[in-house]
Amino acid sequence: MSRVSRLTRWFGVAALGVSLTGCVTQEKYNALKLDRDQQAAQLSQAQTDASTAKAEADAYKRQLQALMDGQGSQGALTTNLAAQVAALQAQLDDANRKYQDALGKVASAGTMLPVALSNELDAFARANPDLVEFDSARGIVKFRSDLTFATGDATLTPKAKDVITRFASILNSPAAINYELLVAGHTDSTPVMNPATISKGHKDNWYLSSHRAISVGSDLIANGVSKQRLGMVGYADQHPVAANSSESGKASNRRVEVLILPTTVRGGAVASERSATPAPRKAAPARELNKDSASVAPSLNK
């Protein structure tokens, strides 16, 4: 029996007793009223406590559900990010494989390029010894980063643009026009630290090497080399050609290589993409601080 029912029954019995015995004394009436008020107050407090407990329980349930939902979302996000990282790693592995395959392939005749083309590239390198090297055995044209780019940047110097224009004309010659090309950027092992370099988007050596490869590739395209022939990739400091323990070794590692691959573009000859009116050259950018230190010489740019 509920407390409310008991109180109702009690008041009924009390009323019956009054009717049977006549008037009660004021003292008894006051005692009965006090008791009734206390019982009513207890009932009201019990109802309030029950409502409060239910509200708290509901709040905890909502918090728990929100937490569970949040964990579910976080788990899904983590899974998605892991998938993206795996995909990017697969792309990097594939790029590394292609790079190593290209470096390791030497034609059975002793040179991977036709003699006429190899001779032309050799003459091109000898005409620009401060900027260009040519590895005839592997068909690699190397651009030294310290003179190819503005300091701590991926912007081509005016001289580098002129040299790349000449290089593009060789790549578009009948002897070379069907070969595929891989433009690979490399840095030394010194981390990117200069705020000016980072603010330009070159957040680390991976970014810097990739952006420099893209700059060279984009300028080749601007000079008529077909996009269909080109790949561009950055390797940061992962493929050094010299020890990074000396400044001369670091300078050798800062480079952009253009690999003339022992593969031809599918579908045969590729038409030149040079526009009828070449785009005007942009003014040379202001010289920036080296990305490693404000005190190093400009020749140590990477």
C-alpha positions in Angstrom: 0.0 0.0 0.0 1.4 3.4 -1.0 2.2 6.1 1.5 -0.6 8.3 0.0 -3.1 5.5 0.4 -2.0 4.9 4.0 -2.4 8.6 4.8 -5.8 8.8 3.2 -6.9 5.8 5.2 -5.5 7.2 8.4 -7.3 10.5 7.9 -10.5 8.6 7.3 -10.2 6.6 10.5 -9.3 9.8 12.4 -12.4 11.5 11.0 -14.5 8.5 12.0 -13.1 8.6 15.5 -14.0 12.2 15.8 -17.5 11.5 14.6 -18.0 8.8 17.1 -16.5 10.5 20.1 -17.5 14.0 19.4 -15.1 16.9 19.5 -11.5 16.4 20.2 -9.3 18.7 22.2 -7.3 21.4 20.5 -4.1 19.7 21.6 -5.0 16.5 19.9 -6.1 18.4 16.8 -2.8 20.2 16.6 -0.9 16.9 17.1 -2.9 15.3 14.3 -2.3 18.2 12.0 1.4 18.3 12.7 1.8 14.7 12.0 -0.2 15.0 8.7 2.0 17.9 7.6 5.1 16.0 8.3 3.9 13.0 6.4 3.0 15.2 3.4 6.4 16.9 3.5 8.1 13.5 3.5 6.0 12.4 0.6 6.8 15.5 -1.4 10.6 15.1 -0.6 10.5 11.5 -1.7 8.8 12.5 -5.0 11.4 15.2 -5.5 14.3 12.8 -4.7 12.9 10.3 -7.2 12.6 12.9 -9.9 16.1 14.1 -9.3 17.5 10.6 -9.4 15.8 9.9 -12.7 17.0 13.1 -14.2 20.6 12.3 -13.1 20.3 8.8 -14.5 19.0 10.1 -17.8 21.9 12.6 -17.9 24.4 9.8 -17.3 22.8 7.7 -20.0 23.1 10.6 -22.5 26.7 11.2 -21.5 27.5 7.6 -21.9 25.8 7.4 -25.3 27.6 10.5 -26.4 30.9 9.0 -25.3 30.2 5.8 -27.1 29.2 7.7 -30.2 32.4 9.8 -30.0 34.5 6.7 -29.6 32.8 5.2 -32.6 33.5 8.3 -34.7 37.1 8.4 -33.5 37.5 4.8 -34.4 36.1 5.4 -37.9 38.3 8.4 -38.3 41.4 6.4 -37.2 40.5 3.6 -39.6 40.1 6.1 -42.5 43.4 7.9 -41.7 45.2 4.5 -41.5 43.8 3.6 -44.9 45.0 7.0 -46.3 48.5 6.5 -44.8 48.6 3.0 -46.3 47.6 4.3 -49.7 50.3 7.0 -49.6 52.9 4.6 -48.5 52.0 2.3 -51.4 52.4 5.2 -53.7 55.8 6.1 -52.2 56.9 2.4 -52.4 55.9 2.3 -56.1 57.7 5.6 -56.8 60.8 4.2 -55.1 60.6 1.0 -57.0 60.3 2.8 -60.3 63.2 5.0 -59.4 65.5 2.2 -58.4 64.5 0.2 -61.5 65.3 3.2 -63.7 68.7 3.6 -62.0 69.5 0.0 -62.3 68.7 -0.5 -66.0 71.6 -0.2 -68.4 71.0 -1.1 -72.0 72.9 -4.2 -73.2 74.8 -2.1 -75.8 76.5 -0.3 -73.0 74.4 2.9 -73.1 70.7 3.3 -72.6 70.4 6.2 -75.0 71.2 6.5 -78.7 74.7 7.7 -79.3 73.6 10.9 -81.0 71.3 11.9 -78.1 73.9 11.0 -75.5 76.5 13.1 -77.3 74.0 16.1 -77.5 73.3 15.8 -73.8 77.0 15.6 -73.0 77.6 18.8 -75.0 74.7 20.4 -73.2 76.3 19.6 -69.8 79.7 20.7 -70.8 78.2 24.0 -71.9 76.7 24.5 -68.4 79.2 22.9 -66.1 78.3 25.0 -63.0 74.6 24.0 -63.3 74.4 20.6 -65.0 75.9 17.1 -64.9 75.2 14.3 -67.3 75.5 10.6 -66.4 75.7 9.0 -69.9 75.8 5.4 -68.5 72.4 5.8 -66.8 70.8 8.6 -68.9 70.5 11.1 -66.0 70.7 14.8 -66.3 71.4 16.4 -62.9 70.6 20.0 -62.0 72.5 21.4 -59.0 70.0 22.8 -56.6 72.3 25.6 -55.3 72.2 27.3 -58.7 68.9 26.0 -60.0 66.8 27.5 -57.3 66.5 30.6 -55.1 67.8 30.0 -51.7 65.5 27.9 -49.5 62.9 27.9 -52.2 61.6 26.0 -55.2 61.7 29.0 -57.5 63.9 28.5 -60.6 66.6 31.1 -61.1 66.5 33.0 -64.4 69.7 31.2 -65.6 68.1 27.8 -64.7 65.1 28.7 -66.8 67.2 29.5 -69.8 69.2 26.2 -69.4 65.9 24.2 -69.0 64.6 25.8 -72.2 67.6 24.4 -74.1 67.2 21.1 -72.3 63.6 20.9 -73.4 64.5 21.4 -77.0 66.8 18.4 -76.8 64.1 16.3 -75.2 61.7 17.3 -78.0 64.2 16.3 -80.7 63.4 13.3 -82.9 66.1 11.2 -81.0 64.4 11.8 -77.6 60.8 12.7 -78.1 59.4 9.2 -77.4 61.2 8.6 -74.1 59.4 8.8 -70.8 61.0 11.1 -68.2 61.1 11.1 -64.4 62.0 14.3 -62.6 63.3 13.5 -59.1 64.0 16.1 -56.4 66.6 15.4 -53.6 67.9 17.3 -50.6 70.7 16.9 -48.0 69.9 15.6 -44.5 69.6 19.0 -42.8 66.0 19.6 -41.6 64.0 22.5 -42.8 64.1 25.2 -40.0 63.9 28.6 -41.6 60.4 30.1 -41.0 60.6 31.9 -44.4 61.0 28.5 -46.1 58.3 26.9 -44.1 55.9 29.8 -44.8 56.2 29.1 -48.5 54.9 25.6 -48.0 58.2 23.7 -47.9 57.5 22.3 -44.5 60.2 19.6 -44.6 62.6 18.1 -47.0 59.9 15.9 -48.5 57.9 19.0 -49.5 61.0 20.9 -50.7 62.3 18.1 -52.9 58.8 17.5 -54.3 58.2 21.1 -55.0 61.6 21.5 -56.7 60.9 18.5 -58.9 57.5 20.0 -59.8 59.2 23.3 -60.7 61.6 21.7 -63.1 58.8 19.5 -64.6 56.4 22.4 -65.0 59.1 24.5 -66.8 59.7 21.6 -69.1 56.0 21.4 -69.9 56.0 25.2 -70.4 58.7 24.6 -73.0 56.7 22.0 -74.9 57.6 18.7 -73.3 54.4 16.6 -73.3 52.8 16.0 -69.9 52.2 12.4 -71.0 56.0 11.7 -70.8 56.6 13.2 -67.4 56.5 12.0 -63.8 57.6 14.1 -60.8 58.6 12.9 -57.4 60.5 14.1 -54.3 62.8 11.8 -52.3 64.0 14.2 -49.6 67.4 13.0 -48.2 66.7 9.3 -48.8 68.9 8.8 -51.9 72.2 10.6 -51.1 75.1 10.4 -53.6 77.6 11.6 -51.1 78.1 11.7 -47.3 76.2 14.5 -45.5 79.0 14.9 -43.1 80.7 17.6 -45.2 79.4 20.7 -46.9 80.6 19.5 -50.3 78.8 16.2 -49.8 75.6 18.1 -48.8 75.9 20.3 -51.9 76.1 17.1 -54.1 73.0 15.7 -52.5 71.0 18.8 -53.2 69.9 18.2 -56.8 67.1 17.6 -59.2 67.6 14.6 -61.6 65.8 14.1 -64.8 65.9 10.4 -65.7 65.5 9.6 -69.4 63.9 6.2 -68.9 64.5 3.1 -71.1 60.8 3.1 -71.8 58.8 4.9 -74.5 55.5 6.6 -74.3 52.6 4.3 -75.1 50.9 5.1 -78.4 54.0 6.2 -80.3 55.3 9.7 -80.9 54.1 12.5 -78.6 53.5 15.9 -80.1 55.2 18.9 -78.6 53.0 21.0 -76.3 54.8 24.3 -76.9 52.4 27.1 -77.4 52.7 29.4 -80.4 53.6 32.4 -78.2 55.9 31.5 -75.2 54.7 32.8 -71.9 56.7 35.9 -70.7 59.4 35.2 -68.1 58.7 36.4 -64.6 61.1 38.8 -62.8 63.7 37.0 -60.6 62.5 36.8 -57.0 64.3 38.6 -54.1 67.1 36.4 -52.6 65.9 34.6 -49.4 67.8 33.3 -46.4 69.1 29.8 -46.5 66.6 27.4 -44.8 69.1 26.0 -42.4 70.6 29.2 -40.9 70.7 32.9 -41.4 74.4 32.9 -41.1 75.4 30.3 -43.8 76.7 31.3 -47.2 74.3 31.4 -50.1 76.2 28.6 -51.8 75.0 26.2 -49.2 71.3 26.5 -50.2 69.4 23.2 -50.4 
